[in-house]
Structures are given as structure tokens and as C-alpha cells.
Amino acid sequence: MIRFWLLEYRDIAGNQGALVMLALGAVLYSFFYPVPYRENVLREVPIAVVDRDFTQLSRQFVRMLDASEFVRVASKPADFDVAKREFLAGEVYGIVVIPEDFQRTIRRGEQVEVSAYYDTSTLLFFKQLKTGVSYVARTLGAGIQIRKYQAAGLGFQRAMELQDPLPFVSIPLFNPGGGYGTYAIPAVFLLIIHQTILVGVGMVGGARRELPPGAATRRVRFVETVQMVIGRTGAYLTITVFTTLYALGMLRLYYGFALRCTPWELGVFLTPFLLATILLALTLSTFFRSREVSVLVLLFTSMPFLFLAGFMWPPEAMPRWLHLLAYAIPNTTGLEGFMRLSQLEAPLDSLQFEYKTLWLLTAVYFLTACFATARVPVPTDEA
């Protein structure tokens, strides 16, 4: 086992692509991938406001829109056609139209409609636009209603109670700022670790099949196959353990993303995840006859694995057979347990299903790795 362990180190060191992928991939991603998301929350999305009323109240509404953290009044065109051209040109992502008689209608005690047009092709823009305009409209409406109650002789506190008889208190858990980076980065990093292992091991396996013509080979006996699989797994595990903990540590220490668990808990949970991923990669690597083919095939799996993990789309909304099939991928169970452990601060003993499933996958893929390795002839100097 030690011999095959050291031989695998030699193969990794002699394969520059695999070395970069396995030893440096997650490290490089830890430096560059979170940088665009350091702001975490999208603020001041530019909008155009078409004011057709030109009154004190309509101007106040525009000022309140511009003062909110969600949107920024980037343009005040004279008519809707100009605003539409700015929207189609990508200069603004929303249009707010204040109708004529805006102030007069409100003072008569009647309801007035403010039209808002949003770019829904990007959900993050749409969320901020809708939240910002709705918040400002409700705030302005509440202030008008309170002044009416005060004009009728009620005190400010009583007017507040009548205007909002059922106050709603929202307490966001685990992601108080509602940041996209806080939600996405930890999950994507685990997928990156999963994919770097698959691609790196696949490149080494593909290069191993690139034997010169006439090279002497032989089949591996069963005992040697088991030793080979264990030795290769140990070689990859020693590399990926350090790169994984380093990358996740960078998230916590440098970028400030939450990891609400101890290093011990993280190590205990990620051990079967890494083992199952490495053994799956060893199984798949035996089917590639060149390193280029392994890269093309395994990189293709990144997006399907991301969607099947239930990160981009809830698993409850997937077809049941597809959801069950996704459990054959270590990333699915590993991501679910990792997010609960590191983000929701769940205790380790509450992750029994995910933990046992990962160990089951480790056992299954150990067997498949042994059978797949046994069918591949190796040079006589390695057997």
C-alpha cells in the first residue's frame, strides 16, 4: 500500500494539470472566487422615475426612493418613451411612473396607483427593485395616514397603532443581511472541492492509460488491487484534506463568511465526503484513455451536480426519481450536511442520515474502485 501510495505521488507530480487542480485549485479559488461577492448585498440599483405630477408630494416620493439603500434614481426623463429607451439600453433596470393628480388624489382620500416596471431577467435586480419601491410606497402611505389621524385629534402613538394594528417583526436567522455571498459561497466551495478531486484524479487516471506502443503490462491480482486502491486513496486524501481545510479557513478568516462549527466537527463530517469523492473519482478515472478526455467529461458534470445538490433549486420540487439518483453523488449529501453544520449551527449528531449515507457511498465506491482498477492493465514495474 505504501508503495502504491508513493507511486501515486509520483504520477501526480509528473502531471502538471492534475497537480494544479488537486494541490492549488481550491487554494486559488479561495483567493479569487469570493472577491466579487464581498459586498454581499446588491444596493442602489439604478432606476428612472417619470414624474407626471410635479407636486410637492411627488417630489418627496422621488427623494425617498433615491434615499433608500435598495434603489438609486439615476434618471428623471420627461416622458415614458425616453425612460423605456434608457431601460432597453441597460442604463436603468426599472421604471417608476408617478401619475398625474398624484397629490390631489391622495388628499381627497382616494387610492392612487404608481406604476413600476422591473427587469425580471435578473432575479437579484428584481428583488431589490421590488423591495425598494414597495418599501418607500408603504412608508409614504403610512406617513400620510398618520397625519390624517393626527389632524382628527389623535395623538401620535395612537395614530401609529391605528395605522399599523398588527406590526410585523422579521428576524432573519443565519444570514441577517440577506447577502447572496453568505448564502452561495460556502456551498459553491464544497462543489469546487468535489470537482477538483474528480478532475484531478481523472487526469492522473487518463494519463496512466497513455502507455507507449508495445509497453509491457499485466493484470493486477485481487490483493494488489485492494492495496492499490487504498494506497491511491491515501495519497489523494492527504492532499485534499489540507487544501480543503485551507480553502474553508480562508473563507472564515479572511473573507469573514460564517463557519459555525469547530474544526473537529468539520473534519469528522468531511472525512467520508472526501473519501467517497476520491473513490468515485478513482472508479471513473479507469474509463478514460487520455487526460484530455477526462477533463472534457468531468468538467461537464459541474453544472448537473450543482443543480442536483438542491442548492440552486429545492430538491422537494424535483422529480422523486431524480432526487433519489442525486444521492449517488457524494456532493449532494455532503453539501446538505455541510451547510447545516457550518451555516445553521446544527449539532453533528443531528446529521446522522447524511453522515451514514456518505460512509455507505464510501463503501460502495471502494468496491467499484477495486473492480474498475482490476480491469485496467498496469506496467509490469508497478505490479
Stockholm file with secondary structure:
# STOCKHOLM 1.0

chainA/1-383         MIRFWLLEYRDIAGNQGALVMLALGAVLYSFFYPVPYRENVLREVPIAVVDRDFTQLSRQFVRMLDASEFVRVASKPADFDVAKREFLAGEVYGIVVIPEDFQRTIRRGEQVEVSAYYDTSTLLFFKQLKTGVSYVARTLGAGIQIRKYQAAGLGFQRAMELQDPLPFVSIPLFNPGGGYGTYAIPAVFLLIIHQTILVGVGMVGGARRELPPGAATRRVRFVETVQMVIGRTGAYLTITVFTTLYALGMLRLYYGFALRCTPWELGVFLTPFLLATILLALTLSTFFRSREVSVLVLLFTSMPFLFLAGFMWPPEAMPRWLHLLAYAIPNTTGLEGFMRLSQLEAPLDSLQFEYKTLWLLTAVYFLTACFATARVPVPTDEA
#=GR chainA/1-383 SS CHHHHHHHHHHHHTCHHHHIIIIIHHHHHHHHTTGGGSSCSCCCEEEEEEESSCSHHHHHHHHHHHHSSSEEEEECCSSHHHHHHHHHTTSCSEEEEECTTHHHHHHTTCCCCCEEEECTTSHHHHHHHHHHHHHHHHHHHHHHHHHHHHHTTCCHHHHHHHHCSSCCCCCCCSCTTCCHHHHHHHHHHHHHHHHHHHHHHHHHHHHHTCCCTTCCEECCCHHHHHHHHHHHHHHHHHHHHHHHHHHHHHHHHTSCCCCCSCHHHHHHHHHHHHHHHHHHHHHHHTTCSSHHHHHHHHHHTHHHHHHHTTSSSCGGGSCHHHHHHHTTSHHHHHHHHHHHHHTSCCCGGGGHHHHHHHHHHHHHHHHHHHHHHHTSCEEGGGC
#=GC SS_cons         CHHHHHHHHHHHHTCHHHHIIIIIHHHHHHHHTTGGGSSCSCCCEEEEEEESSCSHHHHHHHHHHHHSSSEEEEECCSSHHHHHHHHHTTSCSEEEEECTTHHHHHHTTCCCCCEEEECTTSHHHHHHHHHHHHHHHHHHHHHHHHHHHHHTTCCHHHHHHHHCSSCCCCCCCSCTTCCHHHHHHHHHHHHHHHHHHHHHHHHHHHHHTCCCTTCCEECCCHHHHHHHHHHHHHHHHHHHHHHHHHHHHHHHHTSCCCCCSCHHHHHHHHHHHHHHHHHHHHHHHTTCSSHHHHHHHHHHTHHHHHHHTTSSSCGGGSCHHHHHHHTTSHHHHHHHHHHHHHTSCCCGGGGHHHHHHHHHHHHHHHHHHHHHHHTSCEEGGGC
//
